[in-house]
Amino acid sequence: MNAPLAATRPGQSVAFRLGIAMMVILVVVVTGTIVAAGRYGQRAADETFDRLLRGAALQIAERITVNEGATDVDLPVSAFELLSLARSDRVFYRIVRPDGKTLTGYDDLPLPAGGGDGIYDATYKGVPIRAIRLTRRLAERSLSGAVGIIVAQTIEERAALAQSITTQAVMIIAGAGVALLFLAMIVVRFALRPLARVERAMLDRDVRDLSPINVPAPAEVSILVEAINRFMRRLDLRIEGMQNLVADAAHQLRTPITAMRAQAQLALDEHDTQKLERLHRRIYQRSVGLGRLTDQLLSRALIAHRADSEALETLDLRRVAIETEREVRAGLGDPLDLRLPGDEVLVKGDFVSLREAIKNLVNNAVKHGKAPVSLIVTEPRDGRAAVLVHDAGDGIPEAAAAQIGRRFSANGISPDSAGLGLSIVAAVVTSHGAKLVMRHGAEGGFEIGLDMAAVDK
């Protein structure tokens, strides 16, 4: 009984994350806008009431005269009516004669710290005020000098105006922010619809269907779809590899195992010594062939796995040839003719896969070719290097060369060949971006091998 699949715990949705991000951005923007609105409201209120102060001070300055050698002022009622527009505020004034004494008004009303003209903030009788100082210069025969006019006002009304401006701005900004957030969530939901289409396309298809997903989607989502399709292609190749391995084993192992069982049964019932010896020899030959076939099946599965999981690295092609010659010699008992250049021959590849491919080429040459068999590594030329297996035979017939790499194809070489060795070579050639070389040697014989891109030292 199959165990139930563990439920995948869903994470936070993209819409939720985008909503949180947009809310944070909106809060930051609204907070900054509120601060800016507060400063703008205060500046607007100050500008409005400062104009009233300046107007009142100018009216008072215009009414300063010199009478019988003394400074005189006729305070205009209109100046105070102008300031009385701020009903909750109190008004203070002070006129300072050229000799520095107060002509009229509040004698303790503070002057600006720098002593110059302009608008300034101060505190009077424990209450914050906003004041302006103007200078009226007198140039009469009997009196000359500068008369200072100071007009001040408490700030309750201007603070209320600033707060009113800020409150209205905040209400408008908050309303716009809520509306913007609502519209943004609608837009996000609309923008994420392609993900729902991809989800439906995957859930509605058969579990055995690993074909690419063909769903129209915007550029951002199409990247995700392409990643899913690449994963499905890799998964399809893995499954196909396992299926091929099972098919290879079922196709190739059943017949020799059945034959060995039948011959072993005959050997049990045979009493003739000569016939029994022949049966033993056949059983041995079958076991050797079965071992070679099993080795090729496992080698092909290993190559398919490494082609999908192992990264190519820079290696010396001579070292691959030396290792291959050592393994072949251990199996055959006779050394190969190994021809290597003096310098390194660097290529990008997987050591194990290249060794298995070359070993299969050597085994084919030994089994189906003609001695002597040589293993040759060529020097890099025009950015290419090759590892070749040379024998003195006639090589593969042209009619069978087109079938090289197909499983269970004898390729015209031998009736008992399954074609797995050259199938392994073809797989390595494809995974390494190499070329399969087949040619007749300049000194006779036949050469077959891999032509690869060389790496600069």
C-alpha positions as CSV (number, residue, x, y, z in Angstrom):
1,M,0.0,0.0,0.0
2,N,1.4,3.3,-1.0
3,A,2.0,5.8,1.7
4,P,0.0,9.1,1.3
5,L,1.9,12.0,0.1
6,A,2.9,14.5,2.8
7,A,0.9,17.7,2.4
8,T,3.0,20.7,1.4
9,R,2.5,23.5,3.9
10,P,1.5,26.6,1.9
11,G,3.6,29.7,2.5
12,Q,2.3,33.2,2.4
13,S,0.7,34.2,-0.9
14,V,2.3,36.6,-3.3
15,A,-0.7,38.8,-3.1
16,F,-0.4,38.9,0.7
17,R,3.3,39.8,0.5
18,L,2.7,42.5,-2.1
19,G,-0.1,43.8,0.0
20,I,2.1,44.1,3.1
21,A,4.9,45.7,1.1
22,M,2.5,48.2,-0.5
23,M,1.0,48.9,2.9
24,V,4.4,49.6,4.4
25,I,5.3,51.9,1.5
26,L,2.0,53.6,1.8
27,V,2.4,54.2,5.6
28,V,5.9,55.6,5.0
29,V,4.6,57.9,2.2
30,V,1.6,59.0,4.2
31,T,3.7,59.7,7.3
32,G,6.2,61.7,5.2
33,T,3.3,63.6,3.6
34,I,1.7,64.3,6.9
35,V,4.9,65.8,8.2
36,A,5.3,67.8,5.0
37,A,1.7,68.9,5.3
38,G,2.2,70.0,8.9
39,R,5.2,72.1,7.9
40,Y,3.3,73.6,4.9
41,G,0.3,74.4,7.1
42,Q,2.5,76.1,9.7
43,R,4.3,78.0,7.0
44,A,1.1,79.1,5.3
45,A,-0.4,80.3,8.6
46,D,2.8,82.2,9.5
47,E,2.8,83.8,6.1
48,T,-0.9,84.9,6.4
49,F,-0.6,86.4,10.0
50,D,2.9,87.9,9.3
51,R,1.3,89.9,6.6
52,L,-1.2,91.3,9.1
53,L,1.7,92.1,11.5
54,R,3.6,93.8,8.7
55,G,0.6,95.8,7.5
56,A,-0.2,97.0,11.1
57,A,3.5,98.0,11.7
58,L,3.6,99.9,8.4
59,Q,0.4,101.8,9.3
60,I,1.8,102.8,12.7
61,A,5.1,103.9,11.1
62,E,3.3,106.2,8.7
63,R,1.7,108.0,11.6
64,I,5.0,108.9,13.4
65,T,5.8,112.6,13.2
66,V,8.0,115.2,14.8
67,N,6.2,117.9,16.8
68,E,8.1,120.8,18.4
69,G,11.3,118.8,18.4
70,A,9.7,115.7,19.9
71,T,8.6,112.4,18.5
72,D,4.9,112.0,18.3
73,V,2.7,109.2,17.1
74,D,-1.0,109.0,16.4
75,L,-1.9,105.3,16.6
76,P,-4.2,104.4,13.8
77,V,-7.3,102.4,14.8
78,S,-7.3,100.6,11.5
79,A,-4.0,98.9,12.4
80,F,-5.5,97.3,15.4
81,E,-8.7,96.5,13.6
82,L,-6.5,94.5,11.1
83,L,-4.9,92.5,13.9
84,S,-8.3,92.0,15.6
85,L,-9.2,89.6,12.7
86,A,-7.5,87.0,14.9
87,R,-10.1,87.1,17.6
88,S,-8.4,84.8,20.1
89,D,-5.0,86.6,20.0
90,R,-3.8,89.5,22.0
91,V,-1.9,92.4,20.4
92,F,1.2,94.2,21.9
93,Y,3.1,97.1,20.5
94,R,6.0,99.3,21.4
95,I,7.4,102.5,19.9
96,V,11.1,103.2,20.7
97,R,12.4,106.8,20.3
98,P,15.8,107.5,18.8
99,D,17.3,107.8,22.3
100,G,16.2,104.2,23.0
101,K,13.4,105.1,25.4
102,T,9.9,103.8,24.9
103,L,7.6,106.4,23.4
104,T,4.4,104.4,23.9
105,G,3.3,100.8,24.3
106,Y,4.6,98.0,26.4
107,D,8.0,99.0,27.7
108,D,9.1,95.4,28.4
109,L,8.1,94.0,25.0
110,P,11.3,92.1,23.9
111,L,13.3,93.3,20.9
112,P,14.8,90.9,18.4
113,A,18.1,89.3,19.4
114,G,20.1,90.7,16.5
115,G,18.7,94.1,16.9
116,G,17.8,94.4,13.2
117,D,14.4,94.6,11.5
118,G,12.3,91.6,10.7
119,I,9.9,89.0,12.1
120,Y,10.9,87.0,15.1
121,D,9.6,84.7,17.7
122,A,9.7,85.5,21.4
123,T,8.0,84.9,24.8
124,Y,6.2,87.7,26.6
125,K,4.5,87.4,29.9
126,G,5.0,83.6,29.7
127,V,3.1,83.4,26.4
128,P,4.8,82.7,23.0
129,I,4.4,85.6,20.6
130,R,5.2,86.4,17.0
131,A,6.5,90.0,16.5
132,I,7.9,92.3,13.8
133,R,10.3,95.2,14.2
134,L,10.4,98.1,11.6
135,T,12.5,101.2,11.7
136,R,11.3,104.6,10.7
137,R,14.1,107.1,10.2
138,L,13.5,110.7,11.0
139,A,15.5,113.5,9.4
140,E,14.0,116.7,10.7
141,R,15.9,119.9,11.6
142,S,14.9,119.6,15.2
143,L,15.2,115.8,15.5
144,S,16.8,113.0,13.5
145,G,17.4,109.3,14.2
146,A,15.7,106.0,14.0
147,V,12.3,105.2,15.6
148,G,11.6,101.5,16.2
149,I,8.1,100.1,15.8
150,I,7.5,96.6,17.4
151,V,4.1,94.9,16.9
152,A,3.5,91.5,18.5
153,Q,0.7,89.0,18.6
154,T,0.0,85.8,20.4
155,I,-0.1,82.6,18.2
156,E,-3.3,80.8,19.1
157,E,-5.1,81.7,15.9
158,R,-2.2,80.9,13.6
159,A,-1.7,77.6,15.4
160,A,-5.3,76.8,14.9
161,L,-5.1,77.7,11.2
162,A,-2.0,75.5,10.7
163,Q,-3.7,72.6,12.4
164,S,-6.8,73.1,10.3
165,I,-4.7,73.1,7.1
166,T,-2.8,70.0,8.2
167,T,-6.0,68.1,9.3
168,Q,-7.6,68.7,5.9
169,A,-4.5,67.6,4.1
170,V,-4.2,64.5,6.2
171,M,-7.8,63.5,5.6
172,I,-7.4,63.9,1.9
173,I,-4.1,62.0,1.9
174,A,-5.5,59.2,4.1
175,G,-8.6,58.8,1.9
176,A,-6.4,58.8,-1.3
177,G,-4.1,56.3,0.4
178,V,-6.9,53.9,1.3
179,A,-8.3,54.2,-2.2
180,L,-4.9,53.6,-3.7
181,L,-4.3,50.5,-1.6
182,F,-7.7,49.1,-2.6
183,L,-7.0,49.7,-6.2
184,A,-3.5,48.3,-5.9
185,M,-4.9,45.1,-4.4
186,I,-7.3,44.8,-7.3
187,V,-4.5,45.3,-9.7
188,V,-2.3,42.7,-7.9
189,R,-5.1,40.2,-8.1
190,F,-5.5,40.9,-11.8
191,A,-1.8,40.7,-12.4
192,L,-1.5,37.3,-10.6
193,R,-4.2,35.7,-12.8
194,P,-1.6,34.0,-15.0
195,L,-0.3,32.1,-12.0
196,A,-3.8,30.7,-11.5
197,R,-3.9,29.7,-15.1
198,V,-0.6,27.9,-14.7
199,E,-1.9,26.2,-11.6
200,R,-5.1,25.0,-13.4
201,A,-3.1,23.8,-16.4
202,M,-0.9,21.7,-14.1
203,L,-3.7,20.3,-11.9
204,D,-5.9,19.4,-14.9
205,R,-3.3,17.4,-16.8
206,D,-2.6,13.7,-16.4
207,V,0.1,12.8,-13.8
208,R,2.1,11.0,-16.5
209,D,2.0,14.0,-18.9
210,L,5.4,15.6,-18.7
211,S,5.0,17.7,-21.9
212,P,5.8,21.4,-21.7
213,I,3.1,23.7,-20.3
214,N,1.8,26.0,-23.0
215,V,0.0,28.8,-21.2
216,P,0.0,32.4,-22.3
217,A,1.6,34.5,-19.6
218,P,3.4,37.8,-19.1
219,A,7.2,38.0,-19.2
220,E,7.6,37.6,-15.4
221,V,5.4,34.6,-15.2
222,S,6.7,33.1,-18.4
223,I,10.1,32.8,-16.6
224,L,8.5,30.6,-14.0
225,V,6.7,28.6,-16.7
226,E,10.0,28.0,-18.5
227,A,11.7,26.9,-15.3
228,I,8.9,24.4,-14.7
229,N,9.2,23.2,-18.3
230,R,12.9,22.7,-17.9
231,F,12.4,20.7,-14.7
232,M,9.8,18.6,-16.4
233,R,12.1,17.9,-19.3
234,R,14.8,16.8,-16.9
235,L,12.3,14.7,-15.1
236,D,11.1,13.2,-18.4
237,L,14.7,12.4,-19.3
238,R,15.3,10.7,-15.9
239,I,12.1,8.6,-16.3
240,E,13.0,7.7,-19.9
241,G,16.5,6.7,-18.7
242,M,15.0,4.4,-16.1
243,Q,12.5,3.0,-18.5
244,N,15.3,2.3,-21.0
245,L,17.4,0.6,-18.4
246,V,14.6,-1.6,-17.5
247,A,13.8,-2.3,-21.1
248,D,17.5,-3.0,-21.9
249,A,17.7,-5.4,-19.0
250,A,14.5,-7.2,-19.9
251,H,15.4,-7.3,-23.6
252,Q,19.0,-8.4,-23.3
253,L,19.2,-10.5,-20.1
254,R,16.3,-12.8,-20.5
255,T,17.6,-14.7,-23.5
256,P,21.2,-15.4,-22.2
257,I,19.9,-16.3,-18.8
258,T,17.4,-18.7,-20.3
259,A,20.0,-20.2,-22.5
260,M,22.4,-20.7,-19.6
261,R,19.6,-22.4,-17.6
262,A,18.9,-24.7,-20.4
263,Q,22.5,-25.6,-21.0
264,A,23.0,-26.1,-17.2
265,Q,20.0,-28.5,-17.2
266,L,21.5,-30.4,-20.1
267,A,24.8,-30.6,-18.3
268,L,23.1,-32.1,-15.2
269,D,21.6,-34.9,-17.4
270,E,24.7,-35.5,-19.6
271,H,27.1,-38.3,-18.7
272,D,29.3,-38.2,-21.9
273,T,32.5,-36.5,-20.9
274,Q,33.1,-34.8,-24.3
275,K,29.6,-33.5,-24.5
276,L,29.7,-32.4,-20.9
277,E,32.9,-30.4,-21.6
278,R,31.3,-28.7,-24.6
279,L,28.3,-27.7,-22.5
280,H,30.6,-26.3,-19.8
281,R,32.5,-24.3,-22.4
282,R,29.2,-22.9,-23.7
283,I,28.0,-22.0,-20.2
284,Y,31.3,-20.2,-19.6
285,Q,31.0,-18.3,-22.9
286,R,27.5,-17.4,-22.0
287,S,28.5,-16.2,-18.6
288,V,31.3,-14.0,-20.0
289,G,28.9,-12.5,-22.5
290,L,26.3,-12.0,-19.8
291,G,28.9,-10.3,-17.6
292,R,29.9,-8.0,-20.5
293,L,26.3,-7.1,-21.3
294,T,25.5,-6.4,-17.6
295,D,28.6,-4.2,-17.4
296,Q,27.4,-2.3,-20.5
297,L,23.9,-1.8,-19.1
298,L,25.2,-0.5,-15.8
299,S,27.7,1.7,-17.7
300,R,25.0,3.2,-19.8
301,A,22.9,4.0,-16.8
302,L,25.9,5.6,-15.1
303,I,26.6,7.7,-18.1
304,A,23.0,8.9,-18.3
305,H,23.0,9.8,-14.6
306,R,26.3,11.7,-14.8
307,A,25.4,13.6,-17.9
308,D,22.5,15.1,-16.0
309,S,24.1,15.6,-12.6
310,E,27.9,16.1,-13.0
311,A,29.4,19.4,-14.1
312,L,32.2,19.3,-16.7
313,E,35.7,20.0,-15.4
314,T,39.0,20.8,-17.0
315,L,41.0,17.5,-17.3
316,D,44.0,16.1,-19.2
317,L,42.9,13.8,-22.0
318,R,46.1,11.8,-21.7
319,R,45.2,10.9,-18.1
320,V,41.8,9.5,-19.3
321,A,43.7,7.4,-22.0
322,I,46.2,6.1,-19.4
323,E,43.4,5.1,-17.0
324,T,41.4,3.5,-19.8
325,E,44.5,1.5,-21.0
326,R,45.1,0.3,-17.4
327,E,41.5,-1.0,-17.0
328,V,41.4,-2.7,-20.5
329,R,44.8,-4.3,-19.8
330,A,43.6,-5.7,-16.5
331,G,40.6,-7.3,-18.4
332,L,42.4,-8.5,-21.6
333,G,45.8,-9.3,-20.1
334,D,47.7,-7.7,-23.1
335,P,48.7,-4.0,-23.1
336,L,47.5,-1.6,-25.8
337,D,49.8,0.5,-28.0
338,L,49.4,3.9,-26.2
339,R,50.4,7.0,-28.1
340,L,50.4,10.2,-26.1
341,P,51.8,13.7,-26.8
342,G,54.4,15.2,-24.5
343,D,52.3,18.1,-23.3
344,E,49.0,18.3,-21.6
345,V,45.8,18.0,-23.7
346,L,43.2,19.9,-21.7
347,V,39.5,19.5,-22.4
348,K,36.2,20.1,-20.6
349,G,34.7,16.8,-19.6
350,D,33.6,14.2,-17.1
351,F,36.5,11.8,-16.4
352,V,34.3,8.8,-15.7
353,S,32.1,9.2,-18.7
354,L,35.0,9.7,-21.1
355,R,36.8,6.7,-19.6
356,E,33.7,4.5,-20.1
357,A,33.2,5.7,-23.7
358,I,36.8,5.1,-24.7
359,K,36.9,1.7,-22.9
360,N,33.9,0.6,-25.0
361,L,35.6,1.8,-28.2
362,V,38.7,-0.2,-27.3
363,N,36.6,-3.3,-26.4
364,N,34.8,-3.1,-29.7
365,A,38.1,-2.8,-31.6
366,V,39.6,-5.7,-29.8
367,K,36.5,-7.9,-30.3
368,H,35.4,-6.9,-33.8
369,G,38.6,-5.3,-35.3
370,K,42.0,-6.6,-36.1
371,A,45.2,-6.4,-34.0
372,P,47.2,-4.4,-33.2
373,V,44.9,-2.0,-31.4
374,S,46.3,1.5,-30.5
375,L,44.9,4.2,-28.3
376,I,45.9,7.7,-29.6
377,V,45.6,11.2,-28.1
378,T,46.3,13.9,-30.6
379,E,47.9,17.3,-29.9
380,P,45.5,20.3,-29.9
381,R,45.2,21.9,-33.3
382,D,42.9,24.7,-34.3
383,G,41.3,24.5,-30.8
384,R,40.4,20.8,-31.2
385,A,41.8,17.6,-29.7
386,A,40.9,14.0,-30.2
387,V,41.2,10.6,-28.5
388,L,41.2,7.8,-31.2
389,V,41.1,4.0,-31.1
390,H,43.0,2.5,-34.1
391,D,43.0,-1.1,-35.3
392,A,44.2,-2.8,-38.5
393,G,40.8,-3.9,-39.7
394,D,38.5,-2.6,-42.3
395,G,36.3,-0.7,-39.9
396,I,32.5,-0.3,-39.8
397,P,30.6,-0.8,-43.1
398,E,29.1,2.5,-44.4
399,A,25.6,1.1,-44.5
400,A,25.8,0.4,-40.7
401,A,27.6,3.6,-39.8
402,A,24.3,5.5,-39.7
403,Q,22.9,3.2,-37.0
404,I,25.8,3.8,-34.6
405,G,24.4,4.7,-31.2
406,R,21.1,2.8,-31.4
407,R,20.6,0.3,-28.7
408,F,20.3,-3.4,-29.8
409,S,21.7,-2.5,-33.3
410,A,24.5,-4.9,-34.4
411,N,25.8,-2.2,-36.8
412,G,26.9,-4.9,-39.1
413,I,29.8,-5.7,-36.9
414,S,28.9,-8.9,-35.3
415,P,25.6,-10.8,-34.9
416,D,26.0,-11.1,-31.1
417,S,26.5,-7.3,-30.6
418,A,23.8,-5.4,-29.0
419,G,25.1,-2.0,-29.9
420,L,25.2,-0.8,-26.3
421,G,28.9,0.0,-26.4
422,L,28.5,2.5,-29.2
423,S,25.2,3.7,-27.7
424,I,27.3,4.7,-24.6
425,V,29.8,6.5,-26.8
426,A,27.0,8.4,-28.6
427,A,25.6,9.5,-25.3
428,V,29.0,10.8,-24.1
429,V,29.5,12.6,-27.4
430,T,26.2,14.4,-27.0
431,S,26.7,15.3,-23.3
432,H,30.2,16.7,-24.1
433,G,29.3,18.6,-27.3
434,A,31.9,16.5,-29.1
435,K,32.0,14.8,-32.5
436,L,32.2,11.1,-33.3
437,V,35.1,10.6,-35.7
438,M,35.2,7.6,-38.0
439,R,37.9,7.4,-40.7
440,H,40.5,5.2,-42.3
441,G,44.0,5.9,-41.1
442,A,46.7,7.3,-43.2
443,E,48.8,4.1,-42.8
444,G,45.8,1.8,-43.2
445,G,43.4,0.4,-40.7
446,F,40.4,2.2,-39.1
447,E,40.1,4.9,-36.5
448,I,37.1,5.8,-34.3
449,G,37.0,8.3,-31.4
450,L,35.9,11.6,-29.9
451,D,36.9,15.0,-31.3
452,M,36.6,17.7,-28.5
453,A,37.1,21.4,-28.0
454,A,40.5,22.0,-26.4
455,V,41.0,24.3,-23.5
456,D,43.8,26.9,-23.5
457,K,46.5,26.4,-20.9
